[in-house]
Amino acid sequence: MIHRLPKRAETLLVFVISVGFTLVNSLHVITQWLTNAPDRVFTGIAQYVEDYFFYVDIMAQGASGHLAALPHFTSEQFPASFIYWYNALIGWTGHVVGLSPFASYNIALITFVFILCFLWYVVSKLIYPTNRFARLTCFFFILSASGFIDINNFLIHKRIDLFGQFWFSPAPAFNRLGAVPHQALQTILLIILIICFSHVLSRLVSKHFFSKSDLSLLMLLAGLSFLTSTMSPIQMLLLVSAALLTTIWLAHSTRRVQLLMYIMPASVLLLATFPGFFLSYRWFLHPIFVVARLWEASQNVYVSIFSMILAIGPIVFLIPFGIISFLKNATPLRVTFFLYGMLSFIVFYSPIPKTIGSSPTRWIHPAPYAILAILATEGVLTVSRVLYQVSRKKIPLVIGHRSLVILYFFLTLPALYSQIDARTNTTLQTVFTDALTSNLNHVPRPVVEALMWLKNQPDTIKYHSVVLTDPSLPYDILVPVFTGKISFTGHTVHTLYAEVKSTLRQQFFNGEMSNVEAQKFLTDHHIGFAISKKQMLPFATKIFSNESLSVFAF
């Protein structure tokens, strides 16, 4: 049984569970890869199609040695930006070992998700170092917790959907693991920061002085704080706030000299994040990301308290029983996680996101969300003790533990099934539908050959040549990653004036422009190449042709 599980067997169990969740998280990519035909190039779409190719393009630029990426989905000539340096670094690393940008994306995702799963076990073990059942339960809750299913919808439509879903929701288990490598990497870094901060603080409490190893950890804390603040400034703001509050809680009854020493780890966090905040602020002033932030802020995300409870799912029944018990055994790690998680929800429901022009969902993240699963684990222990006492020891603690976990498992199983089904069932209308059904996931080789040929062609104009794609073809979104050039259209947000540009290219290819208008259109938007099935275009010379499409130069 779990209580008597050998240490080696426990590690093996954690490894198997981590591998299982990791593979299921990428199941929609793995199944499509296995069914890819030999005459197709598999692109491995892992999430929303437009965002996927946006990130993969940055990885392709990284593979070419550029840590700062040019905006490749709009014809305006803008400077490169470092805002997605981590994606560029992933692309460069993948290129070094011989991976395509698509493989780099998905292998990085699988690697980070596995590390994240195992890191959640480390957190569980640090919180429950002597209670094997509690740490395994905590680990399982963190990975699997999901919302309640919509029973009425199931009875009427025979479809399992989750209650309380909202944009960027961390409530479903596999949303927390994510389909974006940098989300998993952000979560990993945030967890490591919490562990390092709590460890240094705990050592200071027990020893009342700094050792060389503590100074090394502080240096690590500073470096990771800087990097994480450039990746997720909002979460770092919450974490630094939680760290400062944890320090105040710990030092409220200590002498002044100890207070000054205890505040050192939080001060390092705070000071190291300032340069990262400054850089992030500067990077977000890039016109492309100003527009993206305005679009994001305009998304109406309102989640009532009741909807949030439904989204949290079965663990919500256990959380109230765990809060007092969890804080009674307070340690720096427990308090930091608790405050980080609570601050996340408080700000989510406050006017702060709207005031600073961000989406509320940016303030709820898989890292702080884990406190709910941790409190639910404490709830299992508390309820089991109550049952043991009320029954006058007739219901053993072990029976209470197992019964509650088994009940949780059966209540959560439909939600897990729903998420797995969404990754494999092409008939469902989910975020994975486009990835499962789009031809962009399995691109004909002649199309790829034409795009790769275009990659080697020099720019035909003074500026970076923009590629115009025939609207009858779905390949404008592929242009950046395969050619390394700018696409005139292709992304709803990162193509500025997307609707206007869509209309203009329709008019051009439909012959609705006069010669003067067409020439002005090409010049104003720095268009140097066009891709079409047509054999002739005005003002253009055909420079490549195969059975799928033709490439023209202006």
C-alpha positions as CSV (number, residue, x, y, z in Angstrom):
1,M,0.0,0.0,0.0
2,I,1.1,3.7,-0.4
3,H,1.9,4.0,3.3
4,R,4.4,1.1,3.1
5,L,5.6,1.9,-0.4
6,P,9.4,1.4,-0.7
7,K,11.4,4.6,-1.5
8,R,12.5,3.2,-4.8
9,A,9.0,2.2,-5.8
10,E,7.7,5.7,-4.8
11,T,10.3,7.3,-7.2
12,L,9.3,4.9,-9.9
13,L,5.6,5.6,-9.4
14,V,6.2,9.4,-9.6
15,F,8.3,8.8,-12.8
16,V,5.5,6.8,-14.4
17,I,2.8,9.3,-13.5
18,S,5.0,12.2,-14.8
19,V,5.6,10.4,-18.1
20,G,1.9,9.6,-18.4
21,F,0.8,13.2,-17.9
22,T,3.5,14.5,-20.2
23,L,2.6,12.2,-23.0
24,V,-1.1,12.8,-22.7
25,N,-0.5,16.6,-22.7
26,S,1.1,16.2,-26.2
27,L,-1.2,13.4,-27.3
28,H,-2.7,15.5,-30.1
29,V,0.7,16.1,-31.6
30,I,1.9,12.5,-31.1
31,T,-1.2,10.9,-32.8
32,Q,-1.0,13.3,-35.7
33,W,2.7,12.7,-36.1
34,L,2.1,8.9,-36.2
35,T,-0.5,9.3,-39.0
36,N,1.5,11.7,-41.1
37,A,1.8,10.6,-44.8
38,P,5.2,10.3,-46.5
39,D,4.3,13.0,-49.0
40,R,3.6,15.5,-46.3
41,V,5.7,17.6,-43.9
42,F,4.4,17.4,-40.4
43,T,4.4,20.8,-38.6
44,G,3.4,19.5,-35.1
45,I,0.7,22.1,-34.3
46,A,0.4,22.0,-30.5
47,Q,-2.1,24.9,-29.8
48,Y,-4.0,27.7,-31.5
49,V,-2.7,27.6,-35.0
50,E,-1.8,31.3,-35.4
51,D,0.0,31.5,-32.0
52,Y,1.8,28.3,-32.7
53,F,3.3,29.5,-36.0
54,F,4.1,32.9,-34.4
55,Y,6.2,31.1,-31.7
56,V,7.7,28.7,-34.1
57,D,8.8,31.6,-36.4
58,I,10.7,33.1,-33.4
59,M,12.3,29.7,-32.9
60,A,13.3,29.6,-36.5
61,Q,14.9,33.1,-36.2
62,G,16.7,31.8,-33.1
63,A,17.9,28.8,-35.1
64,S,19.4,31.4,-37.5
65,G,21.3,33.0,-34.6
66,H,19.0,35.9,-33.8
67,L,18.1,36.3,-30.1
68,A,16.0,39.3,-31.0
69,A,13.2,38.4,-33.4
70,L,11.7,40.6,-36.2
71,P,7.9,40.8,-36.4
72,H,7.3,38.6,-39.5
73,F,3.5,38.8,-39.6
74,T,3.0,42.5,-40.6
75,S,4.4,44.5,-43.5
76,E,5.3,47.5,-41.5
77,Q,9.1,47.8,-41.0
78,F,9.7,47.5,-37.2
79,P,12.9,46.7,-35.3
80,A,13.6,43.3,-33.8
81,S,12.5,42.7,-30.2
82,F,14.0,40.6,-27.4
83,I,10.6,40.0,-25.7
84,Y,10.5,36.3,-26.7
85,W,14.3,35.7,-26.2
86,Y,13.5,32.3,-24.6
87,N,11.8,31.0,-27.6
88,A,14.7,32.2,-29.8
89,L,17.0,30.4,-27.4
90,I,15.0,27.2,-27.7
91,G,15.2,27.4,-31.5
92,W,18.9,28.0,-31.4
93,T,19.4,25.0,-29.0
94,G,17.3,22.8,-31.2
95,H,19.2,23.8,-34.3
96,V,22.5,23.0,-32.6
97,V,21.4,19.4,-32.1
98,G,19.8,19.2,-35.6
99,L,16.1,19.8,-34.9
100,S,13.7,21.7,-37.0
101,P,11.8,24.6,-35.3
102,F,8.7,22.4,-35.1
103,A,10.6,19.6,-33.4
104,S,12.4,22.1,-31.1
105,Y,9.0,23.5,-30.0
106,N,7.4,20.1,-29.2
107,I,10.5,18.4,-27.8
108,A,11.0,21.5,-25.5
109,L,7.4,21.3,-24.5
110,I,7.6,17.6,-23.6
111,T,10.9,18.1,-21.8
112,F,9.7,21.1,-19.7
113,V,6.4,19.5,-18.9
114,F,8.1,16.3,-17.6
115,I,10.5,18.5,-15.5
116,L,7.5,20.4,-14.2
117,C,5.6,17.3,-13.2
118,F,8.6,16.0,-11.3
119,L,9.2,19.4,-9.7
120,W,5.7,19.3,-8.3
121,Y,6.6,16.1,-6.6
122,V,9.7,17.8,-5.1
123,V,7.4,20.6,-3.8
124,S,5.1,17.9,-2.3
125,K,8.0,16.2,-0.7
126,L,9.3,19.4,0.8
127,I,5.8,20.2,2.2
128,Y,5.3,16.7,3.5
129,P,8.8,15.3,4.1
130,T,7.6,12.5,6.6
131,N,4.2,11.7,5.3
132,R,4.4,9.6,2.1
133,F,0.6,9.4,1.6
134,A,0.3,13.1,1.9
135,R,3.0,14.0,-0.5
136,L,1.8,11.5,-3.2
137,T,-1.7,12.8,-2.7
138,C,-0.5,16.3,-3.0
139,F,1.5,15.5,-6.1
140,F,-1.6,13.7,-7.7
141,F,-3.9,16.6,-6.8
142,I,-1.6,19.2,-8.3
143,L,-1.3,17.3,-11.6
144,S,-4.9,16.2,-12.0
145,A,-7.3,18.7,-10.3
146,S,-9.9,19.8,-12.8
147,G,-13.4,21.3,-12.8
148,F,-16.9,19.7,-12.5
149,I,-18.5,18.5,-15.7
150,D,-21.7,19.9,-17.1
151,I,-24.2,17.1,-16.3
152,N,-27.1,18.7,-18.2
153,N,-25.0,19.1,-21.4
154,F,-24.0,15.5,-21.1
155,L,-27.6,14.2,-20.7
156,I,-28.8,16.3,-23.7
157,H,-25.9,16.2,-26.1
158,K,-23.9,13.2,-24.8
159,R,-20.9,15.4,-24.6
160,I,-18.6,15.9,-21.6
161,D,-17.8,19.6,-21.1
162,L,-16.3,21.4,-18.1
163,F,-18.1,24.1,-16.1
164,G,-16.6,27.5,-15.6
165,Q,-14.2,27.6,-18.5
166,F,-12.5,30.9,-19.4
167,W,-9.7,32.2,-21.5
168,F,-6.3,31.2,-20.1
169,S,-7.9,29.2,-17.3
170,P,-5.5,27.2,-15.2
171,A,-8.3,25.1,-13.8
172,P,-8.2,22.1,-16.2
173,A,-5.2,19.8,-15.5
174,F,-3.7,19.9,-18.9
175,N,-4.2,23.7,-19.3
176,R,-1.8,24.0,-16.3
177,L,0.8,21.8,-18.1
178,G,0.1,23.8,-21.2
179,A,0.8,23.6,-24.9
180,V,3.4,26.4,-24.9
181,P,7.0,25.6,-23.9
182,H,7.6,29.0,-22.2
183,Q,4.5,28.6,-20.0
184,A,5.9,25.4,-18.6
185,L,9.4,27.0,-18.3
186,Q,7.9,30.0,-16.5
187,T,6.2,27.7,-14.0
188,I,9.5,25.7,-13.5
189,L,11.4,28.9,-12.7
190,L,8.7,30.3,-10.4
191,I,8.7,27.0,-8.4
192,I,12.5,27.0,-8.2
193,L,12.5,30.6,-7.0
194,I,10.0,29.7,-4.2
195,I,12.0,26.7,-3.1
196,C,15.3,28.6,-3.1
197,F,13.8,31.6,-1.3
198,S,12.1,29.4,1.3
199,H,15.2,27.3,1.8
200,V,17.5,30.3,2.5
201,L,14.9,31.8,4.8
202,S,14.5,28.5,6.7
203,R,18.3,28.3,7.1
204,L,18.5,31.8,8.5
205,V,15.8,31.1,11.0
206,S,17.6,28.0,12.3
207,K,21.2,29.4,12.2
208,H,20.8,33.2,12.4
209,F,23.8,33.7,10.1
210,F,24.9,33.5,6.5
211,S,27.1,30.7,5.2
212,K,28.9,30.4,1.9
213,S,26.2,28.1,0.5
214,D,23.5,30.6,1.5
215,L,25.4,33.3,-0.4
216,S,25.5,31.0,-3.4
217,L,21.8,30.4,-3.2
218,L,21.2,34.2,-3.0
219,M,23.2,34.6,-6.2
220,L,21.2,31.9,-7.9
221,L,18.0,33.6,-6.6
222,A,19.1,36.9,-8.1
223,G,19.9,35.4,-11.5
224,L,16.7,33.4,-11.7
225,S,14.7,36.4,-10.5
226,F,16.0,38.6,-13.3
227,L,15.4,36.0,-16.0
228,T,11.9,35.1,-14.7
229,S,10.9,38.8,-14.5
230,T,11.7,39.2,-18.2
231,M,9.5,36.2,-19.0
232,S,6.6,36.8,-16.6
233,P,6.8,40.2,-14.9
234,I,3.2,40.0,-13.5
235,Q,3.9,36.7,-11.8
236,M,7.2,38.0,-10.4
237,L,5.4,41.0,-9.0
238,L,3.0,38.6,-7.1
239,L,5.9,36.4,-6.0
240,V,8.0,39.3,-4.7
241,S,5.0,40.6,-2.8
242,A,4.4,37.1,-1.3
243,A,8.1,36.9,-0.3
244,L,8.0,40.3,1.4
245,L,4.8,39.3,3.3
246,T,6.4,36.0,4.3
247,T,9.4,37.8,5.7
248,I,7.2,40.1,7.7
249,W,5.2,37.2,9.0
250,L,8.4,35.4,10.1
251,A,10.1,38.4,11.6
252,H,7.2,40.1,13.3
253,S,8.3,39.0,16.8
254,T,12.1,39.0,16.3
255,R,14.8,41.4,17.3
256,R,15.7,44.2,14.8
257,V,19.1,42.6,13.9
258,Q,17.3,39.4,12.9
259,L,14.7,41.3,10.9
260,L,17.4,42.9,8.8
261,M,18.9,39.5,8.2
262,Y,15.6,37.8,7.4
263,I,14.7,40.4,4.8
264,M,17.8,39.7,2.8
265,P,16.3,36.9,0.5
266,A,13.2,39.0,-0.2
267,S,15.4,42.0,-0.9
268,V,17.5,40.1,-3.4
269,L,14.3,39.0,-5.1
270,L,13.0,42.5,-5.3
271,L,16.3,44.2,-6.4
272,A,17.0,41.5,-9.1
273,T,13.6,41.9,-10.6
274,F,13.9,45.6,-11.2
275,P,16.1,45.3,-14.2
276,G,13.9,42.6,-15.6
277,F,10.8,44.8,-15.1
278,F,12.5,47.7,-16.8
279,L,13.5,45.6,-19.8
280,S,10.0,44.0,-20.0
281,Y,8.4,47.5,-19.9
282,R,10.7,48.7,-22.7
283,W,10.1,45.6,-24.8
284,F,6.3,45.9,-24.4
285,L,6.5,49.4,-25.9
286,H,7.2,47.8,-29.3
287,P,4.2,48.7,-31.6
288,I,3.3,45.1,-32.2
289,F,3.0,44.3,-28.6
290,V,1.3,47.6,-27.7
291,V,-1.5,46.4,-30.1
292,A,-1.4,42.9,-28.7
293,R,-1.8,44.2,-25.2
294,L,-4.7,46.5,-26.2
295,W,-6.4,43.5,-27.9
296,E,-5.9,41.3,-24.8
297,A,-7.2,44.0,-22.5
298,S,-10.3,44.3,-24.6
299,Q,-11.2,40.6,-24.1
300,N,-14.1,40.4,-21.7
301,V,-13.0,38.0,-19.1
302,Y,-15.5,37.9,-16.2
303,V,-15.6,34.8,-13.9
304,S,-18.1,34.9,-11.1
305,I,-17.2,33.3,-7.8
306,F,-19.6,30.5,-8.4
307,S,-18.2,29.8,-11.8
308,M,-14.7,29.8,-10.3
309,I,-15.8,27.2,-7.7
310,L,-17.2,25.0,-10.5
311,A,-13.9,25.5,-12.5
312,I,-11.9,24.4,-9.4
313,G,-13.8,21.2,-9.2
314,P,-14.0,18.5,-6.5
315,I,-11.0,19.7,-4.5
316,V,-13.1,22.7,-3.6
317,F,-14.9,20.6,-0.9
318,L,-11.6,19.8,0.8
319,I,-9.9,23.2,0.7
320,P,-11.8,24.8,3.6
321,F,-10.8,22.0,5.9
322,G,-7.2,22.4,5.1
323,I,-6.5,26.1,5.5
324,I,-6.2,26.3,9.3
325,S,-4.3,23.0,9.6
326,F,-1.9,24.0,6.8
327,L,-1.0,27.3,8.4
328,K,-0.7,25.8,11.9
329,N,2.3,24.0,10.7
330,A,3.6,27.1,8.9
331,T,7.1,27.1,7.3
332,P,8.5,29.6,4.9
333,L,7.7,27.3,2.0
334,R,4.1,26.8,3.1
335,V,3.5,30.5,3.8
336,T,5.1,31.7,0.6
337,F,3.0,29.3,-1.5
338,F,-0.2,30.3,0.5
339,L,0.4,34.0,0.1
340,Y,1.4,33.7,-3.6
341,G,-1.8,31.8,-4.3
342,M,-4.1,34.1,-2.4
343,L,-2.6,37.2,-3.9
344,S,-3.1,35.7,-7.3
345,F,-6.9,35.3,-6.7
346,I,-7.3,38.6,-4.9
347,V,-5.8,40.6,-7.8
348,F,-7.7,38.5,-10.3
349,Y,-11.0,39.8,-8.8
350,S,-9.7,43.3,-8.1
351,P,-9.7,46.4,-10.4
352,I,-5.9,46.2,-10.7
353,P,-5.7,44.3,-14.0
354,K,-8.1,46.7,-15.7
355,T,-6.3,49.7,-14.2
356,I,-3.0,48.7,-15.7
357,G,-4.4,47.5,-19.0
358,S,-3.9,43.7,-18.6
359,S,-6.2,40.8,-18.7
360,P,-7.2,39.4,-15.3
361,T,-6.2,35.9,-16.5
362,R,-2.5,37.0,-16.6
363,W,-2.7,37.1,-12.8
364,I,-3.8,33.5,-12.3
365,H,-1.0,31.1,-13.3
366,P,-0.3,27.4,-12.8
367,A,2.3,28.2,-10.2
368,P,0.2,30.0,-7.6
369,Y,-2.9,27.9,-8.6
370,A,-1.2,24.9,-7.0
371,I,-2.0,26.2,-3.5
372,L,-5.5,24.9,-4.0
373,A,-4.4,21.3,-4.5
374,I,-2.0,21.7,-1.5
375,L,-4.8,22.9,0.7
376,A,-7.0,20.1,-0.5
377,T,-4.3,17.6,0.5
378,E,-4.3,19.1,4.0
379,G,-8.1,18.9,3.9
380,V,-7.9,15.1,3.3
381,L,-5.7,14.8,6.4
382,T,-8.0,16.9,8.5
383,V,-11.2,15.3,7.5
384,S,-9.7,11.8,8.1
385,R,-8.7,12.9,11.6
386,V,-12.2,14.2,12.3
387,L,-13.7,11.0,11.0
388,Y,-11.3,9.0,13.2
389,Q,-12.2,11.0,16.3
390,V,-16.0,11.2,15.6
391,S,-16.2,7.4,15.0
392,R,-14.2,6.8,18.2
393,K,-11.4,5.3,16.3
394,K,-13.7,2.9,14.3
395,I,-12.7,4.5,11.0
396,P,-8.9,4.2,10.8
397,L,-7.0,7.2,9.3
398,V,-5.8,5.0,6.4
399,I,-9.4,4.2,5.5
400,G,-10.4,7.9,5.6
401,H,-7.4,8.9,3.5
402,R,-8.0,6.3,0.8
403,S,-11.8,6.8,0.7
404,L,-11.4,10.6,0.1
405,V,-8.8,10.2,-2.6
406,I,-10.8,7.4,-4.4
407,L,-13.9,9.6,-4.2
408,Y,-11.9,12.5,-5.6
409,F,-10.5,10.3,-8.4
410,F,-14.0,9.2,-9.6
411,L,-15.3,12.7,-9.5
412,T,-12.4,14.1,-11.5
413,L,-12.1,11.2,-14.0
414,P,-14.8,12.6,-16.3
415,A,-13.0,15.9,-16.5
416,L,-9.7,14.2,-17.3
417,Y,-11.4,12.1,-20.0
418,S,-12.9,15.2,-21.5
419,Q,-9.5,16.9,-21.8
420,I,-7.9,13.7,-23.3
421,D,-10.8,13.3,-25.8
422,A,-10.4,16.9,-26.9
423,R,-6.9,16.1,-27.9
424,T,-7.8,13.1,-30.1
425,N,-11.4,13.6,-31.3
426,T,-11.6,15.6,-34.6
427,T,-15.4,16.0,-34.3
428,L,-15.3,18.1,-31.2
429,Q,-15.1,21.9,-31.4
430,T,-12.3,22.6,-29.0
431,V,-9.0,24.6,-29.1
432,F,-7.4,21.5,-30.7
433,T,-9.8,21.1,-33.6
434,D,-7.8,23.2,-36.0
435,A,-4.6,21.4,-35.1
436,L,-6.3,18.0,-35.7
437,T,-8.1,18.9,-38.9
438,S,-6.0,21.6,-40.6
439,N,-3.9,20.8,-43.7
440,L,-1.3,23.1,-42.1
441,N,-0.5,20.3,-39.8
442,H,0.4,18.1,-42.8
443,V,1.8,20.4,-45.5
444,P,2.3,18.9,-49.0
445,R,6.0,18.6,-49.8
446,P,5.8,20.6,-53.1
447,V,4.5,23.5,-51.1
448,V,7.4,23.2,-48.6
449,E,9.9,22.9,-51.4
450,A,8.6,26.1,-53.0
451,L,8.7,28.0,-49.7
452,M,12.2,26.7,-48.9
453,W,13.4,27.7,-52.4
454,L,12.0,31.3,-51.7
455,K,14.0,31.3,-48.5
456,N,17.3,31.4,-50.4
457,Q,16.2,34.3,-52.7
458,P,17.7,37.7,-51.8
459,D,15.4,40.6,-51.1
460,T,14.2,42.4,-54.2
461,I,13.7,45.8,-52.6
462,K,15.6,48.1,-50.2
463,Y,13.7,46.9,-47.2
464,H,12.9,43.4,-45.9
465,S,10.8,41.9,-48.8
466,V,7.2,41.2,-47.8
467,V,5.6,38.0,-49.3
468,L,2.0,38.4,-50.5
469,T,0.0,35.1,-50.6
470,D,-3.0,34.4,-52.7
471,P,-6.1,34.4,-50.4
472,S,-7.2,31.1,-52.1
473,L,-4.2,29.5,-50.5
474,P,-3.9,28.9,-46.7
475,Y,-0.1,29.3,-46.6
476,D,0.4,32.9,-45.6
477,I,0.9,31.7,-42.0
478,L,3.7,29.3,-43.1
479,V,5.7,32.0,-44.9
480,P,7.7,33.3,-41.9
481,V,8.9,29.9,-40.6
482,F,9.7,28.3,-43.9
483,T,11.1,31.4,-45.8
484,G,12.4,33.6,-43.0
485,K,10.6,36.5,-44.7
486,I,7.7,38.7,-43.7
487,S,4.2,37.6,-44.6
488,F,1.7,40.4,-45.5
489,T,-1.0,38.6,-43.6
490,G,-1.3,35.5,-41.3
491,H,-2.1,36.6,-37.8
492,T,-5.2,38.1,-36.3
493,V,-3.4,40.2,-33.7
494,H,0.3,40.5,-34.9
495,T,-0.8,41.5,-38.4
496,L,-1.5,45.2,-38.0
497,Y,-4.8,46.3,-39.7
498,A,-5.4,42.6,-40.5
499,E,-8.9,43.2,-41.9
500,V,-7.8,46.1,-44.2
501,K,-4.8,44.0,-45.5
502,S,-7.1,41.0,-46.1
503,T,-9.3,43.2,-48.2
504,L,-6.4,44.7,-50.1
505,R,-4.9,41.4,-51.1
506,Q,-8.3,40.1,-52.2
507,Q,-8.6,43.2,-54.5
508,F,-5.1,42.7,-55.9
509,F,-5.5,39.0,-56.7
510,N,-9.1,39.5,-58.0
511,G,-7.9,42.2,-60.4
512,E,-10.0,44.9,-58.8
513,M,-7.2,47.4,-58.6
514,S,-6.1,49.7,-61.4
515,N,-2.4,49.6,-62.5
516,V,-1.7,52.7,-60.5
517,E,-3.5,51.4,-57.4
518,A,-1.7,48.0,-57.7
519,Q,1.7,49.6,-58.1
520,K,1.1,51.8,-55.1
521,F,-0.2,48.9,-53.0
522,L,3.0,46.9,-53.8
523,T,5.3,49.9,-53.1
524,D,3.6,51.1,-49.9
525,H,3.7,47.6,-48.3
526,H,7.3,46.7,-49.4
527,I,6.0,43.6,-51.3
528,G,8.8,41.9,-53.1
529,F,7.3,38.4,-53.7
530,A,4.0,36.7,-54.2
531,I,2.8,33.1,-53.9
532,S,-0.2,31.9,-56.0
533,K,-1.6,29.1,-58.1
534,K,-2.0,31.6,-61.0
535,Q,0.6,31.6,-63.8
536,M,0.6,35.4,-64.3
537,L,0.4,38.4,-62.0
538,P,0.6,42.1,-62.8
539,F,4.1,43.7,-62.5
540,A,5.5,40.3,-61.5
541,T,8.0,37.8,-62.9
542,K,7.5,34.1,-62.3
543,I,10.7,32.8,-60.7
544,F,9.6,29.4,-59.5
545,S,6.8,27.0,-60.3
546,N,5.8,23.4,-59.4
547,E,2.5,21.4,-59.3
548,S,1.3,23.2,-56.1
549,L,2.1,26.9,-56.6
550,S,4.1,29.5,-58.3
551,V,6.5,32.1,-56.8
552,F,6.6,35.6,-58.3
553,A,9.1,38.5,-57.8
554,F,8.1,42.2,-58.2
